Amino acid sequence: MILTADYHTHTPYSHGKGTVYENALAAKKAGLKEIGITDHGFNHLLFGLKRKVLGDLRKEIQDAERLTGVKVLMGMESNLISVDGETDMKSGDFEHFDIYLCGIHEVLKYKSFGDFKNIMLKNYTAYKFGKRPSDKVIANTTKAYVHAVKNNPIDILTHINYKCYCDLKEVAKCCADYGTYIEINTKKRHVSAEELNLMASTGVKFVIDSDAHSPDRVGDIKLAEEILAEAEIPLEKIENIDGRLPKFRFKEYKEKNL
């Protein structure tokens, strides 16, 4: 299994340690064709990307692509901020980006206190005490993911089920229907082999991403190799390995609507 592209990497525009160029150079050394620069979304209270620097980020991306020969996509790991599936990447932001990732994070400005309580607080409390959240909490998280995928042209859901628990099969089924990929994150083990098999049974497709916060981790697939050795997923279901590149819905949406 050889990684073709790594779509989830961070830079100092959020809290990564390597510059855009350094990440792209690491991607070149790893033999990757493409890399995504996907810093945390605008509503992250500690490490959120700022709209005022998007022009600077685009210039760094263009320079890195020219210097390395690696295709560099400007993206964002947006934040899911409401049970109704809203994210902090608004339609007015679409023109600035090439790829649209989305995940759930802890220190965010949620749409309302109720959304914070239902998406993060109740999930995180259960996580901290090593307990399974209530069925109602899981239903709310599932609803948030499903509405996000239905209502936004999201390319990849990042580290699903990490500290925020959902009905994985229901979310995967929605992703399969709408053309959103589910990430196998190699920074943190967020699903088991059995859960990966369950999601794969819906027909959903996957991508492997490093979630690199430093250049030395760009292209790292070690954790994915471990979990896939335990799972029963055909490698054909992973769209960014062995020379393959995904077909992203965000690009298609922009071509039709912008």
Residue, then its C-alpha position, 0 to 999 in steps of 0.5 A: m500500500i503506497l500513499t498517493a496524497d495526504y489531504h490533512t496537514h497543518t501549518p503555523y496558520s493554525h498550530g502546525k510546526g512546518t510551513v506550507y513549503e516544508n509540508a510540500l517538500a516532505a510530501k515530495k520526499a514521500g513520493l506523494k502527488e498531492i497534499g492538502i494544507t488544511d488548518h483548523g476552521f475559523n471558529h476554533l478559539l485557540f488555533g483557528l484560521k483567520r480570513k484576513v490571511l487567506g491571500d497570504l496562505r494562497k501565495e505560500i501554496q502557489d510558491a510551494e507548488r512551483l518549487t516542489g512540483v507537488k500539487v498543493l490544495m488550499g483547504m480547511e479542516s472546518n468545524l461542525i458547530s451545530v446539531d443542524g449540521e452547520t460548519d464554520m466554512k460559509s458559502g462566501d468562503f468557498e471561492h478561496f478553497d480547493i478542498y473541504l474537510c470537516g470535523i468535531h473539535e473541543v475548543l470552538k465557538y459553537k452556534s449556541f450553548g445548546d449546540f456546544k452542550n449536545i455536540m461536545l460537552k456531553n460527549y466529552t464528559a462521557y469520554k473523560f469518564g470512560k463511559r458510553p454516551s447516552d443514546k440521545v447524545i449519540a443520536n444528536t451527534t449522528k444528526a449533526y454529521v448527517h445534516a453536515v454532509k447533506n447540506n454542505p459539499i464536504d469532501i472528507l469527514t476527519h477523525i470521526n468518532y474521536k471523543c464525539y460518538c455517533d452511529l457510524k453506520e448511519v453516518a457512513k451510509c449518508c457519506a456514501d450517498y453524497g460522495t463524502y469520504i471518511e478519513i482513516n486518521t493516522k495521528k489518533r486511533h478513532v475507530s476500531a477494525e470492526e467499526l471500519n468494517l461496519m462503515a465499509s459495508t455501506g459502500v462508503k469510500f475512505v482516504i488515509d490522512s496523516d493529520a500531520h502537525s509537523p513535516d516529518r509526519v506528512g505521508d505517515i500511514k503506519l497507524a492505518e496499516e495496523i488497523l487495516a491489517e485487522a480489518e477486512i476492507p478491500l484496498e480498492k475502497i481507499e481512494n488515495i493509495d496506489g496511484r489513485l486520487p479521489k473525486f472530490r465533491f467540493k470541486e464539482y460543486k464549485e464548477k457548477n455553482l461558482 
